[in-house]
Amino acid sequence: MVGAYLQVRMVVMALFPDGTATRGEIDMRMPETEGANGMIAQVPILVTGVAAADGFHGIGGHYVRQHPLQFADVGDASVIGFRRHGVRQTVSVELDLRSVSAPPMRALLATAIEPETTPS
C-alpha cells in the first residue's frame, strides 16, 4: 500500500506541478487482472477522487467523479495510466514488487478459513 501511495503522490506532483491538485480532475485507467486490483485501486481512488460509473455526479458541473476510473487494457498488465482533465497531460506508472518477499498467502488464507479442528 505504501508503494501505491508513493506512486499516486508522484503522479499528482507530475500532473499538477504548479500547485495543489483538485479532486475529480484526474482519470485513471488500470488493467483488470486477477489479484490485488481492489487494494491497489483504493489508494488512488481515495487520494484523487476517481470513481467508476457510480461516482459522484458533481455540483453545478464541477467535481464530477463519474467514469474517470476505468478497468481496461493499458498495454501492460502492471501499468496504471492517469490523465489530467483540460491539459490532456498523461502519466503512466508501474509498481514492481518482485523484490519484496511475502508469506505464502494462499496457505495462510486456507488455514484461516478452515482451521484444523480437534476431536472432542
Rosetta constraint file for C-alpha pairs under 8 A:
AtomPair CA 1 CA 5 HARMONIC 6.24 0.50
AtomPair CA 1 CA 39 HARMONIC 7.58 0.50
AtomPair CA 1 CA 40 HARMONIC 6.78 0.50
AtomPair CA 1 CA 43 HARMONIC 7.32 0.50
AtomPair CA 2 CA 6 HARMONIC 6.19 0.50
AtomPair CA 3 CA 7 HARMONIC 6.19 0.50
AtomPair CA 3 CA 95 HARMONIC 7.05 0.50
AtomPair CA 4 CA 8 HARMONIC 6.30 0.50
AtomPair CA 4 CA 40 HARMONIC 6.29 0.50
AtomPair CA 4 CA 43 HARMONIC 6.39 0.50
AtomPair CA 4 CA 44 HARMONIC 7.69 0.50
AtomPair CA 4 CA 95 HARMONIC 7.39 0.50
AtomPair CA 5 CA 9 HARMONIC 6.10 0.50
AtomPair CA 5 CA 43 HARMONIC 6.12 0.50
AtomPair CA 5 CA 44 HARMONIC 7.36 0.50
AtomPair CA 6 CA 10 HARMONIC 6.24 0.50
AtomPair CA 7 CA 11 HARMONIC 6.21 0.50
AtomPair CA 7 CA 93 HARMONIC 6.81 0.50
AtomPair CA 7 CA 95 HARMONIC 7.61 0.50
AtomPair CA 8 CA 12 HARMONIC 6.10 0.50
AtomPair CA 8 CA 43 HARMONIC 7.65 0.50
AtomPair CA 8 CA 44 HARMONIC 6.00 0.50
AtomPair CA 8 CA 47 HARMONIC 7.61 0.50
AtomPair CA 9 CA 13 HARMONIC 6.23 0.50
AtomPair CA 10 CA 14 HARMONIC 6.11 0.50
AtomPair CA 11 CA 15 HARMONIC 6.06 0.50
AtomPair CA 11 CA 82 HARMONIC 7.47 0.50
AtomPair CA 11 CA 91 HARMONIC 6.48 0.50
AtomPair CA 11 CA 93 HARMONIC 7.78 0.50
AtomPair CA 12 CA 16 HARMONIC 5.81 0.50
AtomPair CA 12 CA 21 HARMONIC 6.62 0.50
AtomPair CA 13 CA 17 HARMONIC 5.47 0.50
AtomPair CA 14 CA 91 HARMONIC 7.48 0.50
AtomPair CA 15 CA 83 HARMONIC 7.78 0.50
AtomPair CA 15 CA 84 HARMONIC 6.31 0.50
AtomPair CA 15 CA 89 HARMONIC 6.76 0.50
AtomPair CA 15 CA 90 HARMONIC 7.38 0.50
AtomPair CA 15 CA 91 HARMONIC 7.38 0.50
AtomPair CA 16 CA 20 HARMONIC 6.52 0.50
AtomPair CA 16 CA 21 HARMONIC 5.78 0.50
AtomPair CA 21 CA 25 HARMONIC 7.72 0.50
AtomPair CA 22 CA 48 HARMONIC 7.76 0.50
AtomPair CA 23 CA 47 HARMONIC 7.99 0.50
AtomPair CA 23 CA 48 HARMONIC 5.23 0.50
AtomPair CA 23 CA 49 HARMONIC 5.21 0.50
AtomPair CA 23 CA 50 HARMONIC 7.75 0.50
AtomPair CA 23 CA 63 HARMONIC 6.77 0.50
AtomPair CA 24 CA 48 HARMONIC 6.59 0.50
AtomPair CA 24 CA 49 HARMONIC 5.37 0.50
AtomPair CA 24 CA 50 HARMONIC 6.06 0.50
AtomPair CA 24 CA 63 HARMONIC 5.24 0.50
AtomPair CA 24 CA 64 HARMONIC 6.00 0.50
AtomPair CA 24 CA 65 HARMONIC 5.27 0.50
AtomPair CA 24 CA 68 HARMONIC 7.95 0.50
AtomPair CA 25 CA 48 HARMONIC 8.00 0.50
AtomPair CA 25 CA 63 HARMONIC 7.54 0.50
AtomPair CA 25 CA 84 HARMONIC 5.79 0.50
AtomPair CA 25 CA 85 HARMONIC 5.28 0.50
AtomPair CA 26 CA 48 HARMONIC 6.86 0.50
AtomPair CA 26 CA 49 HARMONIC 7.96 0.50
AtomPair CA 26 CA 50 HARMONIC 6.75 0.50
AtomPair CA 26 CA 68 HARMONIC 6.93 0.50
AtomPair CA 26 CA 82 HARMONIC 6.54 0.50
AtomPair CA 26 CA 83 HARMONIC 5.50 0.50
AtomPair CA 26 CA 84 HARMONIC 4.61 0.50
AtomPair CA 26 CA 85 HARMONIC 6.02 0.50
AtomPair CA 27 CA 50 HARMONIC 6.44 0.50
AtomPair CA 27 CA 68 HARMONIC 4.25 0.50
AtomPair CA 27 CA 69 HARMONIC 5.99 0.50
AtomPair CA 27 CA 82 HARMONIC 5.50 0.50
AtomPair CA 27 CA 83 HARMONIC 5.10 0.50
AtomPair CA 27 CA 84 HARMONIC 6.49 0.50
AtomPair CA 27 CA 85 HARMONIC 7.46 0.50
AtomPair CA 28 CA 50 HARMONIC 6.89 0.50
AtomPair CA 28 CA 68 HARMONIC 5.90 0.50
AtomPair CA 28 CA 69 HARMONIC 4.92 0.50
AtomPair CA 28 CA 70 HARMONIC 6.30 0.50
AtomPair CA 28 CA 80 HARMONIC 7.14 0.50
AtomPair CA 28 CA 81 HARMONIC 5.66 0.50
AtomPair CA 28 CA 82 HARMONIC 4.51 0.50
AtomPair CA 28 CA 83 HARMONIC 6.59 0.50
AtomPair CA 29 CA 68 HARMONIC 7.87 0.50
AtomPair CA 29 CA 69 HARMONIC 5.91 0.50
AtomPair CA 29 CA 70 HARMONIC 4.74 0.50
AtomPair CA 29 CA 71 HARMONIC 5.77 0.50
AtomPair CA 29 CA 72 HARMONIC 6.28 0.50
AtomPair CA 29 CA 73 HARMONIC 7.94 0.50
AtomPair CA 29 CA 74 HARMONIC 7.00 0.50
AtomPair CA 29 CA 80 HARMONIC 5.84 0.50
AtomPair CA 29 CA 81 HARMONIC 5.05 0.50
AtomPair CA 29 CA 82 HARMONIC 6.40 0.50
AtomPair CA 30 CA 70 HARMONIC 6.47 0.50
AtomPair CA 30 CA 71 HARMONIC 5.07 0.50
AtomPair CA 30 CA 72 HARMONIC 5.85 0.50
AtomPair CA 30 CA 73 HARMONIC 6.87 0.50
AtomPair CA 30 CA 74 HARMONIC 6.52 0.50
AtomPair CA 30 CA 79 HARMONIC 6.69 0.50
AtomPair CA 30 CA 80 HARMONIC 4.59 0.50
AtomPair CA 30 CA 81 HARMONIC 6.31 0.50
AtomPair CA 31 CA 71 HARMONIC 5.28 0.50
AtomPair CA 31 CA 72 HARMONIC 4.92 0.50
AtomPair CA 31 CA 73 HARMONIC 5.00 0.50
AtomPair CA 31 CA 74 HARMONIC 6.33 0.50
AtomPair CA 31 CA 76 HARMONIC 7.69 0.50
AtomPair CA 31 CA 77 HARMONIC 5.68 0.50
AtomPair CA 31 CA 78 HARMONIC 7.29 0.50
AtomPair CA 31 CA 79 HARMONIC 7.42 0.50
AtomPair CA 31 CA 80 HARMONIC 7.22 0.50
AtomPair CA 32 CA 37 HARMONIC 6.86 0.50
AtomPair CA 32 CA 71 HARMONIC 5.16 0.50
AtomPair CA 32 CA 72 HARMONIC 6.13 0.50
AtomPair CA 32 CA 73 HARMONIC 7.39 0.50
AtomPair CA 33 CA 37 HARMONIC 6.70 0.50
AtomPair CA 33 CA 77 HARMONIC 7.20 0.50
AtomPair CA 36 CA 40 HARMONIC 6.15 0.50
AtomPair CA 37 CA 41 HARMONIC 5.73 0.50
AtomPair CA 38 CA 42 HARMONIC 6.15 0.50
AtomPair CA 39 CA 43 HARMONIC 7.24 0.50
AtomPair CA 40 CA 44 HARMONIC 7.86 0.50
AtomPair CA 41 CA 45 HARMONIC 6.26 0.50
AtomPair CA 42 CA 46 HARMONIC 6.02 0.50
AtomPair CA 43 CA 47 HARMONIC 6.16 0.50
AtomPair CA 44 CA 48 HARMONIC 5.52 0.50
AtomPair CA 44 CA 49 HARMONIC 7.31 0.50
AtomPair CA 44 CA 50 HARMONIC 7.09 0.50
AtomPair CA 45 CA 49 HARMONIC 5.11 0.50
AtomPair CA 45 CA 50 HARMONIC 4.87 0.50
AtomPair CA 45 CA 51 HARMONIC 6.36 0.50
AtomPair CA 46 CA 50 HARMONIC 7.55 0.50
AtomPair CA 49 CA 65 HARMONIC 6.74 0.50
AtomPair CA 50 CA 55 HARMONIC 7.75 0.50
AtomPair CA 50 CA 65 HARMONIC 5.80 0.50
AtomPair CA 50 CA 66 HARMONIC 7.70 0.50
AtomPair CA 50 CA 67 HARMONIC 7.87 0.50
AtomPair CA 50 CA 68 HARMONIC 5.56 0.50
AtomPair CA 50 CA 69 HARMONIC 5.56 0.50
AtomPair CA 51 CA 55 HARMONIC 4.88 0.50
AtomPair CA 51 CA 56 HARMONIC 7.69 0.50
AtomPair CA 51 CA 65 HARMONIC 5.63 0.50
AtomPair CA 51 CA 66 HARMONIC 5.85 0.50
AtomPair CA 51 CA 67 HARMONIC 6.16 0.50
AtomPair CA 51 CA 68 HARMONIC 5.87 0.50
AtomPair CA 51 CA 69 HARMONIC 5.03 0.50
AtomPair CA 52 CA 65 HARMONIC 7.69 0.50
AtomPair CA 52 CA 66 HARMONIC 5.77 0.50
AtomPair CA 52 CA 67 HARMONIC 4.72 0.50
AtomPair CA 52 CA 68 HARMONIC 6.34 0.50
AtomPair CA 52 CA 69 HARMONIC 4.88 0.50
AtomPair CA 52 CA 70 HARMONIC 6.70 0.50
AtomPair CA 53 CA 66 HARMONIC 4.98 0.50
AtomPair CA 53 CA 67 HARMONIC 4.69 0.50
AtomPair CA 53 CA 69 HARMONIC 7.95 0.50
AtomPair CA 54 CA 66 HARMONIC 6.25 0.50
AtomPair CA 54 CA 67 HARMONIC 7.74 0.50
AtomPair CA 55 CA 64 HARMONIC 7.77 0.50
AtomPair CA 55 CA 65 HARMONIC 5.12 0.50
AtomPair CA 55 CA 66 HARMONIC 4.39 0.50
AtomPair CA 55 CA 67 HARMONIC 7.06 0.50
AtomPair CA 56 CA 63 HARMONIC 7.76 0.50
AtomPair CA 56 CA 64 HARMONIC 5.85 0.50
AtomPair CA 56 CA 65 HARMONIC 4.96 0.50
AtomPair CA 56 CA 66 HARMONIC 5.89 0.50
AtomPair CA 57 CA 63 HARMONIC 7.74 0.50
AtomPair CA 57 CA 64 HARMONIC 5.11 0.50
AtomPair CA 57 CA 65 HARMONIC 6.32 0.50
AtomPair CA 57 CA 66 HARMONIC 6.22 0.50
AtomPair CA 58 CA 62 HARMONIC 5.38 0.50
AtomPair CA 58 CA 63 HARMONIC 4.82 0.50
AtomPair CA 58 CA 64 HARMONIC 4.05 0.50
AtomPair CA 58 CA 65 HARMONIC 6.84 0.50
AtomPair CA 59 CA 63 HARMONIC 6.51 0.50
AtomPair CA 59 CA 64 HARMONIC 7.34 0.50
AtomPair CA 73 CA 77 HARMONIC 7.36 0.50
AtomPair CA 74 CA 79 HARMONIC 6.76 0.50
AtomPair CA 74 CA 80 HARMONIC 7.19 0.50
AtomPair CA 74 CA 81 HARMONIC 7.07 0.50
AtomPair CA 75 CA 79 HARMONIC 7.63 0.50
AtomPair CA 78 CA 94 HARMONIC 5.73 0.50
AtomPair CA 78 CA 95 HARMONIC 6.94 0.50
AtomPair CA 78 CA 96 HARMONIC 7.83 0.50
AtomPair CA 79 CA 92 HARMONIC 6.42 0.50
AtomPair CA 79 CA 93 HARMONIC 5.55 0.50
AtomPair CA 79 CA 94 HARMONIC 4.63 0.50
AtomPair CA 79 CA 95 HARMONIC 7.56 0.50
AtomPair CA 80 CA 92 HARMONIC 5.58 0.50
AtomPair CA 80 CA 93 HARMONIC 5.40 0.50
AtomPair CA 80 CA 94 HARMONIC 6.37 0.50
AtomPair CA 81 CA 90 HARMONIC 7.13 0.50
AtomPair CA 81 CA 91 HARMONIC 5.88 0.50
AtomPair CA 81 CA 92 HARMONIC 4.28 0.50
AtomPair CA 81 CA 93 HARMONIC 6.49 0.50
AtomPair CA 82 CA 90 HARMONIC 5.55 0.50
AtomPair CA 82 CA 91 HARMONIC 5.22 0.50
AtomPair CA 82 CA 92 HARMONIC 6.11 0.50
AtomPair CA 83 CA 88 HARMONIC 6.37 0.50
AtomPair CA 83 CA 89 HARMONIC 5.67 0.50
AtomPair CA 83 CA 90 HARMONIC 4.28 0.50
AtomPair CA 83 CA 91 HARMONIC 6.43 0.50
AtomPair CA 84 CA 88 HARMONIC 5.75 0.50
AtomPair CA 84 CA 89 HARMONIC 5.51 0.50
AtomPair CA 84 CA 90 HARMONIC 6.45 0.50
AtomPair CA 85 CA 89 HARMONIC 7.70 0.50
AtomPair CA 104 CA 108 HARMONIC 6.53 0.50
AtomPair CA 105 CA 109 HARMONIC 5.93 0.50
AtomPair CA 106 CA 110 HARMONIC 6.11 0.50
AtomPair CA 107 CA 111 HARMONIC 6.31 0.50
AtomPair CA 108 CA 112 HARMONIC 6.22 0.50
AtomPair CA 109 CA 113 HARMONIC 6.12 0.50
AtomPair CA 110 CA 114 HARMONIC 6.06 0.50
AtomPair CA 110 CA 115 HARMONIC 7.77 0.50
AtomPair CA 111 CA 115 HARMONIC 4.98 0.50
AtomPair CA 111 CA 116 HARMONIC 7.53 0.50
